[in-house]
Amino acid sequence: MKKIIIGAIATTICFSTSFAQKLQKNNRAHHSMQAAGKIKALNLSASQKEQLKAARQNTNTQLAALNKNDQMAVKDFKESKSAILKSQKQQMAGILTEDQKNQLAQSKSSSNNRQDNQGGKNLGKMKENLGLSDIQVTQIKANREADLAKIKAIKDNSALSRSEKKEQLKSIKLGQENNLSQILSLEQTIKMEESRKERRAGE
């Protein structure tokens, strides 16, 4: 029984790590599509489209050059990146009309609310599928909130190098799976794995 438990937990950790990487990649693509959809909804003129395209290309060029500079201190890298993105926002603000800017702000607010609701729905679905108790749901939610606070602290810590931040963030991800394995029962862990395998088979 002990070997079964260890095997189930190890499988969960290995799969969850790859799943998290895939999810992160999908989220980036999803956010890009969302941003494109919000801009499209503004009914831009041909001139505005050309100006925004040029501004995006200029920003991407600057960010690409910045990312290649491995010798730059983390603090300087962060400040430079912030300045580039701030410049892009200023350019965009100068291109859009007041009505378009208000429409975009409302769209972002609605999107944030949907993301908050989605997080609650995902946990609710997990509770239903795995038969989680109210105590387990509370524990998982508390762990998630604690991890989000840790992640923010790491990202905001200018004393850490980029590689150190990457390692610490990786450690938090592994810790998330360890915490989850301690909260779930063996039956729930196995059921979660079976559910994930079914989803992969259907992709």
N, C-alpha and C positions, 0 to 999 in steps of 0.2 A: 504493500500500500504506500509505503514511504517513497519507493522508486516512482510510483505512478504520480504521486503528488509533485515530486521534484521535476519529473518529465513534463507534466502539464504546465507548471509554472515557467519552466525554461522555454517551452514552446510559445507560451503567451508572450514572454518578454521578447524573444527573437522576432516573432511575427509583428508585435506591436511597434517595434522599432522601425521595421521596414514599412509598416502601414503608416506610421507617423510621417516618415519621409515622403511617401507617396501622397499623403493627405496635404502636407505642406506645399508640395509642387502643384497639386490640384487647386489648392486655395489661392495660390498666386495667380494661376491662370483664370480662376473664377473672379478674383478681384479685378483683374485687367479687363475682363469682359464686362463686368458691372460698371467700371469706370467709363468704358467706351459707350455703353448703353445710356448712361446718364448724360454724356456729352451729346450723343445723337439726339436725345430727347429735347435738347435746347433749340433745335431748328436753326443751326448756325448758317450764316451766309457763306458763299463761296470764299469770300475774302477772309472771314474769320477762320474757316477751316484751314486755309493755307497758312495763316499766321500761327495757329495753334500747332500745326504739323511742324513748322520750322522751329517753334519754341521747344517742342518735345524732342526733336532731333538734336538740338543744341544741348539740352539737358542730358540726354542719353550719352552724348559724346563726352561731356564733362564728367559724368559719373563713371564711365568706362575708364577714363584716364585716371580718375581718383582711385578706383579699385585696384589698378595695376601698381600703384605706389605702395609697396609693402614696407618701405622704410619710414613711412610717416607715423608719428605718434598717434595713439588712439584718440586723444583729445583733439588734435589738429584734424584728424580724419573726420571726426564727428562734426566739428565746427564747419569744415569745408563742405561736407555733404549737406548740412543744414542750410548753409548759405546758398548752395546750388538750388535746392528744393524751394527755398524762400523766394529766390529770384524767379523760378518758374511760376509760382503762385502769383507773384506781382505782375508778370507778363500776361498771365491768363486773366487777371483782374482788369488789366488795361484793354483786353480784347473783347471781353464780354460786356453786354449791356447790364444795367442795374436789374432789370427783370430776369435776365438769364442767371445772374449771380444769386438772386433770391431763390430762383427755382432750383439751382444746384444745391444751395444750402439746405433747403427743405428735403431734397432727395437724399442727401447724406444723413440727415437726422432720422428719416424713415428707415434707411438702411441699417443704422446702428440699433434701432429698436427691434428690427427683424432679427438681427444677429443675437441680441439678448434673448429674444423669445425662442430662437432656434436652439440655443444652448440648453434652455430649460426643457424643450421638447426632446432633445437627444437623451438627456438624463431620464426623462419620463419613459421613453421608449426602452431604454436599457433596463429600467426598473420592471417594466412589463415583461420583456423577453426573458430576463434572468430570474424573475421572481424576487427582486431585492426587497429587503425589509426597509421600513422608514429609517431605522438606525443606519443601515448601510448607505442609503441615499444621502443622509446627512453627512456621513463620514466622507463619501466620495466628493460631495460638493465642497466640504471644508478643505479637503486636500487640493482640489482644483484652485480654489481661491488663494490658498497659501502658495501654491506653485506659481500662479500668475504674479503675485507680489514679489516672489523671489526672482522671477524672470525679469520683471521691470527693474528691480534693484541692480541686477547684473548688467542689463543694457545701459542703465544710467550711470554706472560706475566707470568714470573716465580713467581710473587708476589701473584698470585691467587692460591687457593687450587684446587684440582681436582673437588670437588663438586661445587665450585664457578664457575669454567669454564663451567661445565655442565649446570648450571642454566643460565648463560649468553648466552650460545649457544642456549639453549632452547628458551630464550627470543627473540633472533634474528629470529628464525624460526617462532615464533608467529607474530613478527613484519613484516616478509616477507608476510604473508597472509593478514595482516591488510593493508599493502601498496598496495597489489594487488587488494584487495576489493575496495580501494579508486580509483584506476586507471580504473578498469573495470566498465562498466555500468551494471545495473540490468539484462538486457537481456543477456549480455556476461557472467555474473556470472552464470546464470541459464543454459545457453548453455554449459558452461564448466562442470558444475555438471552432466548434461545429458550425455555428452561425456564420462566422467569418469565412470558413472554407466554402460554405454554400454561396456566399456573396461573390467570392473570387471565381468560383466555377461558373457563375452566371454572367461575369464580365466579358 
